[in-house]
Amino acid sequence: MELYQLKSFVCVAEEGNLTRAAERLFTSQPAVSAHIKALEEGFGMKLFSRTAQGMVLTDAGEILVEEAEKILLQEKRMKARARSLQDGVCCLNLVLNRGPKALHFHTLFQQVVTEFPDIQLQVSQGKSGAITKSVLSGEIDIGFSSLPVDNTKMEAIPFAYEEMVILVPSDKEIILNNDDWKVLETMPWVYTSPQCSWRHYLEGMIQERALDLDLRYMADDDDAALHFVINGLALCLMDRFEAEPYLEDGRLKVWPHFKVSNQIQLIYLRDRRDEPTLRGFLGLVEIFLKDNAGVVPVPGVQLPLISPELQQEDQVI
């Protein structure tokens, strides 16, 4: 049994397809198939059932894939620990789901580097769905996500909230002045990829309100999505903070008949919380949130972590 075989095993289990797993692993489909065959021969049992719908884990496969995930996670932790020992410093890899300004992350960052002057802090930005997967796989230490956390392996700390609004071109008065949800079907929409939490909210809104929206344009870049709306081409569901400059200069308006607050959470693996570096970071997060006295760390908004006004209103998601 080799680690590369276990990686193929876990990847096929996640994808349910040999070809997609091979693409993720940057190898060939026959190679992945050979890895699975070698494991099955070594274990003396089938790990997958080959069906018309794809590769489906057997009962034994369901049990063993969890063990494989643990082994691969331990390998990643060992590599990370080895890297930190090379220079005698601690490392922390975290991914934001919003820009640093939106999360007021620069203030927290200052506290971290003051408390741990030799820390190697790797910060990047991604989508909530991908961040959640990376935390679960051990690829990153900490992430920020706007999606619900329903995996018992993870813990979540409420960190901020985003105010989701429907953005409308400023000259579309017929939409802005109409409180009938069906009016939202009269224009195309720009939407995000499935990995983004905003897509999750949009799909929930569509289902809850039985809408037949024209999802025509896909843009994962916030500015690109905003300019579809500014140019009168589409409507968009987005966090108000990202659109604030265009709302202030009048190029965009908010459909006044909808708003919902959603929590942004800091997520990490439950069984890692006692690791020294992670424990120290979480302690600083606790202090940071107490110092902000429950105020959302978004410049200029200054609202409670979960807005009472929004909680009391009709929330559709």
C-alpha positions as CSV (number, residue, x, y, z in Angstrom):
1,M,0.0,0.0,0.0
2,E,1.5,3.3,-1.1
3,L,0.4,6.9,-0.4
4,Y,-0.2,7.6,-4.0
5,Q,-2.6,4.7,-4.2
6,L,-4.5,6.1,-1.2
7,K,-4.7,9.5,-2.8
8,S,-6.2,7.9,-5.9
9,F,-8.6,6.0,-3.7
10,V,-9.9,9.1,-1.9
11,C,-10.0,11.2,-5.1
12,V,-12.1,8.6,-6.9
13,A,-14.4,8.3,-3.9
14,E,-14.9,12.1,-4.0
15,E,-15.4,12.4,-7.8
16,G,-17.2,9.1,-8.4
17,N,-15.4,9.0,-11.8
18,L,-11.9,7.7,-12.8
19,T,-11.4,10.4,-15.5
20,R,-12.2,13.3,-13.3
21,A,-10.0,11.9,-10.5
22,A,-7.1,11.5,-12.9
23,E,-7.5,15.1,-14.0
24,R,-7.4,16.3,-10.4
25,L,-4.3,14.2,-9.7
26,F,-2.6,15.2,-12.9
27,T,-2.2,11.7,-14.1
28,S,-3.8,9.3,-16.5
29,Q,-7.1,7.3,-16.1
30,P,-5.3,3.9,-16.5
31,A,-2.8,4.9,-13.7
32,V,-5.7,5.7,-11.3
33,S,-7.5,2.5,-12.3
34,A,-4.3,0.5,-11.6
35,H,-3.9,2.2,-8.2
36,I,-7.5,1.1,-7.2
37,K,-6.9,-2.4,-8.5
38,A,-3.7,-2.7,-6.5
39,L,-5.5,-1.7,-3.3
40,E,-8.4,-4.0,-3.9
41,E,-6.0,-6.9,-4.5
42,G,-3.9,-6.0,-1.4
43,F,-7.0,-5.7,0.8
44,G,-8.7,-8.7,-0.8
45,M,-12.0,-6.9,-1.3
46,K,-13.8,-4.6,-3.7
47,L,-13.6,-0.9,-2.8
48,F,-15.9,0.3,-5.6
49,S,-18.9,-0.9,-7.6
50,R,-18.7,0.1,-11.2
51,T,-22.2,1.4,-12.2
52,A,-23.7,3.4,-15.1
53,Q,-23.6,6.4,-12.8
54,G,-19.9,6.0,-12.0
55,M,-17.7,4.6,-9.2
56,V,-19.7,3.9,-6.1
57,L,-18.1,2.9,-2.8
58,T,-18.9,-0.5,-1.5
59,D,-19.7,-0.9,2.2
60,A,-16.1,-1.9,2.9
61,G,-14.9,1.0,0.7
62,E,-17.0,3.5,2.8
63,I,-15.2,2.4,5.9
64,L,-11.7,2.2,4.4
65,V,-11.9,5.6,2.7
66,E,-12.2,7.2,6.1
67,E,-9.0,5.5,7.2
68,A,-7.3,6.5,4.0
69,E,-8.3,10.2,4.6
70,K,-6.8,10.0,8.1
71,I,-3.5,8.6,6.8
72,L,-3.3,11.3,4.1
73,L,-4.1,14.0,6.6
74,Q,-1.4,12.8,9.0
75,E,1.1,12.9,6.1
76,K,0.2,16.6,5.4
77,R,0.5,17.5,9.0
78,M,3.9,15.8,9.3
79,K,5.2,17.7,6.2
80,A,3.9,21.0,7.6
81,R,5.5,20.3,11.0
82,A,8.8,19.4,9.2
83,R,8.7,22.7,7.3
84,S,8.2,24.6,10.5
85,L,11.1,22.8,12.2
86,Q,13.5,23.6,9.5
87,D,13.6,27.2,10.4
88,G,12.5,26.8,14.0
89,V,9.4,28.9,13.4
90,C,5.7,28.2,13.4
91,C,3.6,28.2,10.2
92,L,-0.1,29.0,9.7
93,N,-1.8,28.7,6.3
94,L,-5.2,30.3,6.1
95,V,-7.6,31.3,3.3
96,L,-10.1,34.1,3.3
97,N,-13.4,33.9,1.5
98,R,-13.7,37.7,1.3
99,G,-11.2,40.5,0.8
100,P,-9.1,41.4,3.9
101,K,-10.8,44.8,4.2
102,A,-14.3,43.2,4.3
103,L,-13.2,40.9,7.2
104,H,-11.1,43.7,8.9
105,F,-8.4,41.1,8.7
106,H,-5.5,43.6,8.8
107,T,-6.3,44.4,12.5
108,L,-6.2,40.7,13.4
109,F,-3.1,40.2,11.3
110,Q,-1.3,42.9,13.3
111,Q,-2.2,41.2,16.6
112,V,-0.9,37.9,15.3
113,V,2.5,39.1,14.1
114,T,2.9,41.1,17.3
115,E,2.2,38.0,19.5
116,F,4.1,35.6,17.2
117,P,6.9,37.8,15.6
118,D,8.6,34.7,13.9
119,I,5.4,33.2,12.5
120,Q,5.2,32.3,8.8
121,L,1.7,33.3,7.9
122,Q,0.5,32.3,4.5
123,V,-2.7,34.1,3.5
124,S,-4.7,33.7,0.3
125,Q,-8.3,34.1,-0.9
126,G,-10.8,31.6,-2.3
127,K,-14.4,30.4,-2.4
128,S,-16.2,29.0,0.6
129,G,-16.8,25.6,-0.9
130,A,-13.2,25.1,-1.9
131,I,-12.0,26.4,1.4
132,T,-14.2,24.0,3.4
133,K,-12.8,21.1,1.3
134,S,-9.2,22.3,1.9
135,V,-9.7,22.5,5.7
136,L,-11.1,19.0,5.7
137,S,-8.3,17.6,3.7
138,G,-5.6,19.3,5.8
139,E,-4.3,21.4,2.9
140,I,-4.9,24.6,5.0
141,D,-5.0,25.2,8.7
142,I,-7.8,27.8,8.9
143,G,-10.4,29.1,6.5
144,F,-13.2,31.6,6.4
145,S,-16.5,30.3,5.0
146,S,-20.1,31.5,4.6
147,L,-21.5,28.1,4.1
148,P,-23.2,26.1,6.9
149,V,-20.8,23.8,8.7
150,D,-22.4,20.3,8.9
151,N,-19.3,18.1,9.3
152,T,-18.6,16.9,12.8
153,K,-14.9,16.9,12.1
154,M,-14.9,20.7,11.9
155,E,-15.5,23.6,14.4
156,A,-16.7,27.0,13.5
157,I,-16.4,30.4,15.2
158,P,-18.8,33.2,14.1
159,F,-16.6,36.0,12.9
160,A,-18.6,38.4,10.9
161,Y,-21.8,38.7,8.8
162,E,-22.5,39.7,5.2
163,E,-25.7,41.6,4.2
164,M,-26.9,39.9,1.0
165,V,-28.8,42.2,-1.3
166,I,-30.2,42.1,-4.9
167,L,-28.4,44.7,-7.0
168,V,-30.3,46.4,-9.8
169,P,-29.2,48.9,-12.5
170,S,-30.1,52.4,-11.2
171,D,-32.4,53.2,-14.2
172,K,-34.6,50.1,-13.7
173,E,-37.3,51.9,-11.7
174,I,-40.0,49.4,-12.9
175,I,-38.1,46.7,-11.0
176,L,-37.1,48.8,-8.0
177,N,-40.6,50.0,-7.3
178,N,-42.3,46.5,-7.7
179,D,-42.4,44.2,-4.7
180,D,-43.6,41.2,-6.7
181,W,-40.8,38.6,-6.7
182,K,-41.8,37.7,-10.3
183,V,-40.4,41.0,-11.5
184,L,-36.9,39.5,-10.9
185,E,-37.6,37.2,-13.8
186,T,-37.8,40.1,-16.3
187,M,-34.0,40.5,-16.6
188,P,-31.0,38.1,-16.9
189,W,-28.9,37.4,-13.9
190,V,-25.2,37.2,-13.3
191,Y,-24.2,34.4,-10.9
192,T,-21.1,32.8,-9.4
193,S,-19.7,29.3,-9.5
194,P,-21.1,26.5,-7.2
195,Q,-18.0,26.9,-4.9
196,C,-19.2,30.4,-3.9
197,S,-21.6,30.8,-1.1
198,W,-23.5,33.5,-3.0
199,R,-24.5,30.8,-5.6
200,H,-25.8,28.7,-2.6
201,Y,-28.0,31.7,-1.4
202,L,-29.3,32.4,-5.0
203,E,-30.3,28.8,-5.4
204,G,-32.1,28.8,-2.1
205,M,-33.9,32.0,-3.0
206,I,-35.0,30.5,-6.3
207,Q,-36.3,27.4,-4.6
208,E,-38.0,29.3,-1.8
209,R,-39.8,31.8,-4.1
210,A,-40.4,29.3,-7.0
211,L,-38.6,31.7,-9.4
212,D,-37.6,31.0,-13.0
213,L,-34.6,33.2,-13.3
214,D,-32.6,33.6,-16.4
215,L,-29.1,32.7,-15.1
216,R,-27.2,33.9,-18.2
217,Y,-23.8,35.2,-17.1
218,M,-21.3,33.5,-14.8
219,A,-18.6,35.7,-13.1
220,D,-16.5,34.7,-10.2
221,D,-14.8,38.1,-10.1
222,D,-16.8,40.6,-8.0
223,D,-16.0,43.6,-10.2
224,A,-16.9,41.7,-13.3
225,A,-20.3,40.7,-11.8
226,L,-20.9,44.3,-10.7
227,H,-20.2,45.7,-14.1
228,F,-22.8,43.4,-15.7
229,V,-25.3,45.2,-13.4
230,I,-23.8,48.7,-13.8
231,N,-24.1,48.3,-17.6
232,G,-27.7,47.4,-17.4
233,L,-27.2,43.8,-18.5
234,A,-28.2,41.8,-15.4
235,L,-29.3,41.6,-11.8
236,C,-27.1,40.1,-9.1
237,L,-27.2,38.8,-5.6
238,M,-24.1,40.0,-3.6
239,D,-22.8,41.2,-0.3
240,R,-23.6,44.9,0.0
241,F,-20.1,45.7,1.2
242,E,-18.7,44.8,-2.2
243,A,-21.1,47.1,-4.0
244,E,-21.0,50.0,-1.6
245,P,-18.9,52.4,-3.8
246,Y,-21.3,52.0,-6.7
247,L,-24.3,52.4,-4.4
248,E,-22.9,55.6,-3.1
249,D,-22.3,57.2,-6.5
250,G,-25.7,56.1,-7.8
251,R,-24.7,53.6,-10.5
252,L,-26.4,50.8,-8.6
253,K,-29.4,50.4,-6.4
254,V,-30.7,47.8,-4.0
255,W,-34.0,46.1,-4.6
256,P,-35.6,47.3,-1.4
257,H,-37.9,44.3,-0.9
258,F,-35.2,41.8,0.1
259,K,-32.2,41.5,2.4
260,V,-30.8,38.7,4.5
261,S,-27.8,38.5,6.8
262,N,-25.5,35.5,6.7
263,Q,-22.7,34.5,9.0
264,I,-19.1,34.3,8.0
265,Q,-17.3,31.7,10.1
266,L,-13.8,30.8,10.9
267,I,-13.4,27.1,10.4
268,Y,-10.8,24.5,11.4
269,L,-10.5,20.8,12.2
270,R,-11.8,19.9,15.6
271,D,-8.9,17.5,16.4
272,R,-6.3,20.2,15.6
273,R,-7.5,22.8,18.1
274,D,-4.9,21.9,20.7
275,E,-1.9,22.3,18.3
276,P,0.2,25.1,19.8
277,T,0.1,27.5,16.8
278,L,-3.5,27.0,16.1
279,R,-4.5,27.3,19.7
280,G,-2.5,30.5,20.0
281,F,-4.2,31.9,16.8
282,L,-7.7,31.0,18.1
283,G,-6.9,32.7,21.4
284,L,-6.1,35.9,19.6
285,V,-9.3,35.6,17.5
286,E,-11.3,35.3,20.8
287,I,-9.6,38.5,22.1
288,F,-10.1,40.3,18.8
289,L,-13.9,39.5,18.8
290,K,-14.2,40.6,22.5
291,D,-12.4,43.8,21.8
292,N,-14.8,44.5,19.0
293,A,-17.7,43.9,21.4
294,G,-19.8,41.9,18.9
295,V,-19.4,44.5,16.2
296,V,-19.1,43.2,12.6
297,P,-15.5,43.8,11.5
298,V,-16.5,45.6,8.3
299,P,-15.4,49.3,7.9
300,G,-18.3,51.8,8.0
301,V,-21.0,49.2,8.8
302,Q,-20.8,48.9,12.6
303,L,-23.6,46.5,13.1
304,P,-24.0,43.6,15.5
305,L,-22.4,40.3,14.5
306,I,-25.8,39.0,13.6
307,S,-28.0,41.9,12.8
308,P,-31.1,41.9,15.0
309,E,-33.1,43.9,12.4
310,L,-32.4,41.3,9.7
311,Q,-33.2,38.4,12.1
312,Q,-36.6,39.8,12.7
313,E,-37.4,40.3,9.0
314,D,-38.6,37.7,6.5
315,Q,-35.5,35.7,5.7
316,V,-35.9,33.6,2.5
317,I,-32.9,31.4,2.8
